[in-house]
Amino acid sequence: MTEPLPIAKPERRRKPDWIRVKAPMGETFNETRKLMRELNLNTVCEEAACPNIGECWSKKHATVMILGDVCTRACAFCNVKTGMPAMVDAQEPQHTADAAAALGLEHIVVTSVDRDDLPDGGASQFVKVIEALRRTTPKTTIEILTPDFRNKSEAAVEAIVAARPDVYNHNLETVPRLYPTIRPGARYYASLRLLEQVKRHDPSIFTKSGVMLGLGEERMEVHQVMDDMRSAGVDFLTMGQYLQPTPKHTKVIDFVSPQAFDSYAAIARAKGFLLVASSPLTRSSYHAGDDFEKLRAAREAQLAKA
C-alpha cells in the first residue's frame, strides 16, 4: 500500500526581532476587554489582530469598530470576518460614547467594517457615533477611519464631514498595482477622491491615510502614492509593516527595516505632510492621541509662518 504524501503547510516567514511585541496581559488590559464586552462593542484591536493591543489596552486606549464584526469585503490582508453582517445596533453610538467616558479618553479612534449591504454604506452610523460622543464626552477629540463608501452617493461622506470629526482617516493601504490582489473590492482612485472630497467640503478637518509595506511594492511606487496623497490634501501619513495574520492571507514579501521606514519618513516630510508616522509597528490608531496633538501643533506652526 502506497503511503500518502505529506501535506505541505503554507510557509510563513519568521518575524525579525524589531517587530516582536510582548503578549497582552495585566489588570488594566483585562479591565479594558471587560468593558468592551459589557458594552457589546467590537474593537479593531482584536478583530484585526493588531500587534500593539497589549501596549494600547494597558493604557486604556481601544479603537472601536462599529457596524458589527463581519465585513462584506474580503481583502487579502485583513483578519476581519467576511460574510453577511447582522443588523445595525441602534445602541452602538451611545455605547461607544459610554466607553470613551469610562476609559477617560481624551482622543478616540472609531473605525468600521465595510457595509456594502447598507444604502449609505454605514455613514449614518458614523454620524450618530460622533453626535453621541459630542454629547457625552464633549472634550474628547474624535478621529474616524472609514471605508471607501464605494458606489454610494457622495452625500454619505458629506454627512460625516458635516458632523465634523477632528480627523478623517481613510487608508489607501497599498500601491495601485497591487489593488487587484490585495484590495480587490476597492479602487485606488476612488479612495483618493474620497480624501479630496473631505478637504473640499471642510478644509479644517485633518485628513489622514496610511499604507502597509512589505507586500511587494517598489520604492518609486510608494513615492508616487505619497505624491497622490499630497495632491489630495492629506495632512498625515502613516506607514507600517504588513504582518500576515493567518496562513490563508497574502504572504509577507519583505520585512522592511526600521532604517528604510525612517528613509520613507524623511521623503514624506520633504513632500509636505504635516505629520508622518513610519515604523514597522505603526498602525492607523497607534499613539493616535499623541499624534493628534503633534498634528494640531504642526498646523499652528505652519499658519504662523504664512
Beta strands, then each sheet from edge to edge (+ up, - down):
strand 1: 42-43
strand 2: 64-66
strand 3: 70-71
strand 4: 81-82
strand 5: 107-112
strand 6: 141-145
strand 7: 167-169
strand 8: 206-213
strand 9: 236-241
strand 10: 275-278
sheet 1: 1+ 2- 5- 6- 7- 8- 9- 10-
sheet 2: 3+ 4+
end
